[in-house]
């Protein structure tokens, strides 16, 4: 699965934040729900227009961004 088919970025929507399939729910929203303790099943119940694949895409997108993040140290 490629998150590139699911995650969309539109400067005119949600201030250009990465969203799920052009909807108003962002990758951050999904990650925040998971971090707060919601299960995937809880999220899917609260947002029936989302799929398991959408949630996996949000996680893959976040993992990819983390992998490519540059850390700058200062002394």
Secondary structure, DSSP 8 states (H G I E B T S, - for coil): --GGGTEE--TTSGGG--EETTSS-BHHHHHHHHHTT--HHHHHHH-TT--HHHHHHHHHHHHHHHHH-------
